[in-house]
């Protein structure tokens, strides 16, 4: 495979990744959102595989494998389990309407594309497009957390932010050292577990997973 | 000597921990705490005297715990002098506390009291020995927090909690300025070590030095309690248990003076004359207002706290004069003025602790601190009365007690200021400051005649005062130690001059001990004027004269007034048995002064009359008079109001909603990224 071809495939994959957050923001169905997050993880795995193929390093293959196991299989399954347990299908109440959210999200993507060239030193970066997309993922994940009231959607938001960080790592350094990646995976693994359980507990305590009700905890 | 120092620290830590360990058994806990602190005081006192007499400097390197900094403690002459003062007080207060601790038995908090007491002393020792900005600020903050907890010891009372809050806020305002000042010095010199810092700071521009001076003055002034930063003092000191207030008033507020002297003399070196002038003016204001407010107090411990403000003012006078002399290049006079200030510092530590312990004894015996509820205690508590009288005489500058020596020296320095300095402004200002000091002395005498006379003489004014019993032996010994020191330091001032010789030599550039020419171990320093003449005084002969004067005065009054007769008879027959209601009260005693200084006090009275249905038959008359606390009303209240207003407005930022907080984060990130473009 030529370098040019790898670059083109990479661009397509990254473009697809950029589409996924919009699907999450535009959707109200929790199960759909979980599926999208899984799809995002599949795309990330593909990016890693491509990178591994390009650099021919065994470590990155392992990272790709781990990504698939944890982000594609385990976490979506966990979230799916939580949704089934708490019997909430739809995230009905939002602070901002869907249309407005989509417009704001679009503006955030534009913002991340405008600031990226300055934020990074203009070094020799193979897959330049991955950086602004990764930052978009960070912004949109945070945006998701801010605008959605349901705890589960916030878990999805934070997963999206984590995926953005992963993409930064892949795009700038051809994959971080395996030890670092392992640490991050453990982090996200435990994080998702705790957040899943916490969501469950919030539901038990408040009879809802509307995080706006956490205001009542303030003295 | 390092071993002695480590054993001091070790003893204090052991005392604190043992006290906590035995907290179930109050007697053990009490004994362990104060036994350890007493022995620690002996150790550190021995060390301090050795250092002061041999002019050595002890440097203790702590094991390296923080990266980039080596934490060292350095005990030089100045630190040694302060350690000596701390040790003397700690010893006396510890002995006193064996008995006084029993007052707090049965409330289940003896362990904490002993623990915090030991830690408090340890932190004060650390403050005066720290040779590094970080250690100094750490010890300083720890000292403030531990004393805050000690103030809050009886936190079940709302008044105590309020006092603690005021103290906490004021002390942190002070700390803020200290941190700023020290950080400026660090930024300019790049070193945390005091010694290296001092080398760099001396080269700084005058403007920068002025800024550092102002920050340090505010920072240390808050802790010292100079007017108008004194508001916490009369609240916090009475709220703490008496043996703690003895230490707080006796030595904790003096650590601020240590810091000020350390920074002004060691680090900044020379500055401007106006520093001295400013300190002098602050001293005058603090001394006068302190004693005036003390005179108006009816609460024994509040009165003593206000009197601390006054004495800090007097120490400031000496300090200010020392700086002015130093700037004018007269090291000998500077040394004498500094000695006056430091001597008074020791004296005040001794007699103020004595008086606080006396107030504690009175409180323990009568369960009241209101002077108007006391009376006649001299018959039931003769020892306490004697010690309180010695303390009162010392603070009222009567020879042969110690207060006389240091104030005489301060007077001399102020007068020398106008004779030896050519600057006209100072020539005029110095005698004014001197006369203010004289007025202060007179008012202090009035204040303590009131405190002693109304509390201890005449007839008991309440049931509590009638039932008072003399306090236990350990408390009497504790007070006795300090009372003895009051006399010793008054009669043999040369002892202290010997100890202060090295301090003044290193700070002001001249030793004072040499000024005492042979055999003059009784006399106070002789300060020569421009033509080389001067007068010296010794307090013993003055004291003897004063004692001799008593029978003379008695004879004269008897001669003029004739024999007094006492007749007892029915009402309307011009003779009646004396009852407590006829006595002069503390309020009426201070009333003339309240009227004379009404422009300062802004007094207001109201008389509430209650009658039995007809205005001709009065059931009761209530007379209430109060003074306006000017600083609280017109300085702190507006600030307070503004702070609360702004906080209220800012409170809406804190909505408690996660989403809003996250929005803040997002907005900040975007703003920062745009800013970084």
Interface residues (C-beta under 8 A of the other chain):
Chain A: X95 X111 X115 X118 X119 X139 X142 X143 X145 X146 X147 X149 X211 X212 X214 X215 X217 X218
Chain B: X655 X656 X657 X658 X659 X662 X663 X665 X666 X669 X670 X673 X674 X676 X677
